[in-house]
Amino acid sequence: MRYNAYSAYFREKFGTRVQKLSVDGGFGCPNRDGRCGTGGCTFCTNEAFNPSYCRRVATITEQLDEGIAFHRHRYRSAPVYLAYFQAYSNTYAPLEVLRERYDEALRHEGVVGLVVGTRPDCVDPPVLDLLAEYAQKCYVAVEYGIESCYDRTLNAINRGHDFACTQRAIRASAQRGLPVGGHLILGLPGESRDDLMAEMDLINELPLTTVKFHQLQILRGTTMEQQYRDKSFREALLQFSLDEYIALVCDLLERLRPDLVVERLAGEVPPRYQACPERSFRRGDGRLLRNEEIPALVEAELERRGSRQGSRYSQPHNNQTITI
């Protein structure tokens, strides 16, 4: 492939196909409970990103059982699984609670590791040391919602922390030998195409292992849905046709560090959560484009260009270490 794909990363690491199983561990969010804010990020409704088998009312073991059954029915089965603590902030609890829930997931037959999704402001040295302890026994990765590298954007979306917090968390995680993932939303309010291009230089300077790209989606029940009713807000957002989005992703990949593993190129939520279905990607015949169709389109565009990930990458001039 012309970019460093997540599936190939795991085949190299485990020697076989690996499936992530989403888990709702019952954690909360400091941007909702008042610790750093209320109401959450303006774009967020967490339920939209959880698969159907990921239910807070079920135990972690039950969710993993249902996840394995779901994937065996719908997709190719995998011989090994990673428990993906995805919903909300999965390091936001006392250490004994984290240990109890991570242990339950790892006791499940077939689960060979953890992927822990969280916020940069929800880790401290004891939490990272706990994850590093688990990493001595199995695969453990931590995944941070970066969303944007610009403080003005983070303020506008009520994120509750700045980019310096993100930098500290990523560097502190990598210093402990943990694979670190980062999630970016493309097209947040106030960001231009040039901003997104420049953002790749900031991402390249961080000791990330994996990265996810996700186009901005306007979801029901969010603050951003209310903002979207204002014409000036709508007109200030980047608008992507399918072809424009594929071209943008390819431009970003060309600037991305060649060793970074690309886990995802676009996001997808069920139509019932979409407040603005006109922003969804559609093919020429009008049907909705599934998330898994995007990689082939990106690969075809890179091939058409005679290009690949990192073809326009520039080595950063400094690699400052920040300790949390």
Secondary structure as the mmCIF struct_conf table of DSSP 4:
data_model
#
loop_
_struct_conf.conf_type_id
_struct_conf.id
_struct_conf.beg_label_comp_id
_struct_conf.beg_label_asym_id
_struct_conf.beg_label_seq_id
_struct_conf.end_label_comp_id
_struct_conf.end_label_asym_id
_struct_conf.end_label_seq_id
BEND BEND1 TYR A 3 TYR A 3
STRN STRN1 ALA A 5 ALA A 5
HELX_RH_AL_P HELX_RH_AL_P1 TYR A 6 PHE A 14
BEND BEND2 GLY A 15 THR A 16
STRN STRN2 VAL A 18 VAL A 23
TURN_TY1_P TURN_TY1_P1 PRO A 30 ARG A 32
BEND BEND3 ASP A 33 CYS A 36
BEND BEND4 THR A 38 GLY A 39
TURN_TY1_P TURN_TY1_P2 THR A 42 PHE A 43
HELX_RH_3T_P HELX_RH_3T_P1 ASN A 46 PHE A 49
BEND BEND5 ASN A 50 ASN A 50
TURN_TY1_P TURN_TY1_P3 SER A 52 TYR A 53
TURN_TY1_P TURN_TY1_P4 ARG A 56 VAL A 57
BEND BEND6 ALA A 58 ALA A 58
HELX_RH_AL_P HELX_RH_AL_P2 ILE A 60 ARG A 74
BEND BEND7 TYR A 75 TYR A 75
BEND BEND8 PRO A 79 PRO A 79
STRN STRN3 VAL A 80 PHE A 85
BEND BEND9 ALA A 87 TYR A 88
TURN_TY1_P TURN_TY1_P5 ASN A 90 THR A 91
BEND BEND10 ALA A 93 ALA A 93
HELX_RH_AL_P HELX_RH_AL_P3 LEU A 95 LEU A 106
TURN_TY1_P TURN_TY1_P6 ARG A 107 ARG A 107
BEND BEND11 HIS A 108 HIS A 108
TURN_TY1_P TURN_TY1_P7 GLU A 109 GLY A 110
STRN STRN4 VAL A 111 THR A 118
HELX_RH_3T_P HELX_RH_3T_P2 PRO A 120 CYS A 122
HELX_RH_AL_P HELX_RH_AL_P4 PRO A 125 ALA A 135
TURN_TY1_P TURN_TY1_P8 GLN A 136 LYS A 137
BEND BEND12 CYS A 138 CYS A 138
STRN STRN5 TYR A 139 GLU A 147
BEND BEND13 CYS A 149 CYS A 149
HELX_RH_AL_P HELX_RH_AL_P5 ASP A 151 ALA A 156
TURN_TY1_P TURN_TY1_P9 ILE A 157 ASN A 158
BEND BEND14 GLY A 160 HIS A 161
HELX_RH_AL_P HELX_RH_AL_P6 PHE A 163 GLN A 175
TURN_TY1_P TURN_TY1_P10 ARG A 176 GLY A 177
STRN STRN6 VAL A 180 LEU A 186
TURN_TY1_P TURN_TY1_P11 GLY A 187 GLY A 187
TURN_TY1_P TURN_TY1_P12 PRO A 189 GLY A 190
HELX_RH_AL_P HELX_RH_AL_P7 ARG A 193 ASN A 204
TURN_TY1_P TURN_TY1_P13 GLU A 205 GLU A 205
BEND BEND15 LEU A 206 LEU A 206
BEND BEND16 THR A 209 THR A 209
STRN STRN7 THR A 210 GLN A 215
STRN STRN8 LEU A 219 LEU A 219
TURN_TY1_P TURN_TY1_P14 ARG A 220 GLY A 221
BEND BEND17 THR A 222 THR A 222
HELX_RH_AL_P HELX_RH_AL_P8 THR A 223 TYR A 228
TURN_TY1_P TURN_TY1_P15 ARG A 229 ARG A 229
BEND BEND18 ASP A 230 ASP A 230
HELX_RH_AL_P HELX_RH_AL_P9 LYS A 231 ALA A 236
BEND BEND19 LEU A 237 LEU A 237
HELX_RH_AL_P HELX_RH_AL_P10 LEU A 242 ARG A 255
BEND BEND20 LEU A 256 LEU A 256
TURN_TY1_P TURN_TY1_P16 PRO A 258 ASP A 259
STRN STRN9 VAL A 261 ARG A 264
BEND BEND21 LEU A 265 LEU A 265
HELX_RH_3T_P HELX_RH_3T_P3 PRO A 271 TYR A 273
STRN STRN10 GLN A 274 GLN A 274
BEND BEND22 ALA A 275 ALA A 275
HELX_RH_3T_P HELX_RH_3T_P4 PRO A 277 ARG A 279
BEND BEND23 SER A 280 SER A 280
STRN STRN11 ARG A 282 ARG A 282
TURN_TY1_P TURN_TY1_P17 GLY A 284 ASP A 285
BEND BEND24 GLY A 286 GLY A 286
HELX_LH_PP_P HELX_LH_PP_P1 ARG A 287 ARG A 287
STRN STRN12 LEU A 288 LEU A 288
HELX_LH_PP_P HELX_LH_PP_P2 LEU A 289 ARG A 290
HELX_RH_3T_P HELX_RH_3T_P5 ASN A 291 GLU A 293
HELX_RH_AL_P HELX_RH_AL_P11 ILE A 294 ARG A 305
TURN_TY1_P TURN_TY1_P18 GLY A 306 GLY A 306
TURN_TY1_P TURN_TY1_P19 GLN A 309 ARG A 312
BEND BEND25 HIS A 317 HIS A 317
#
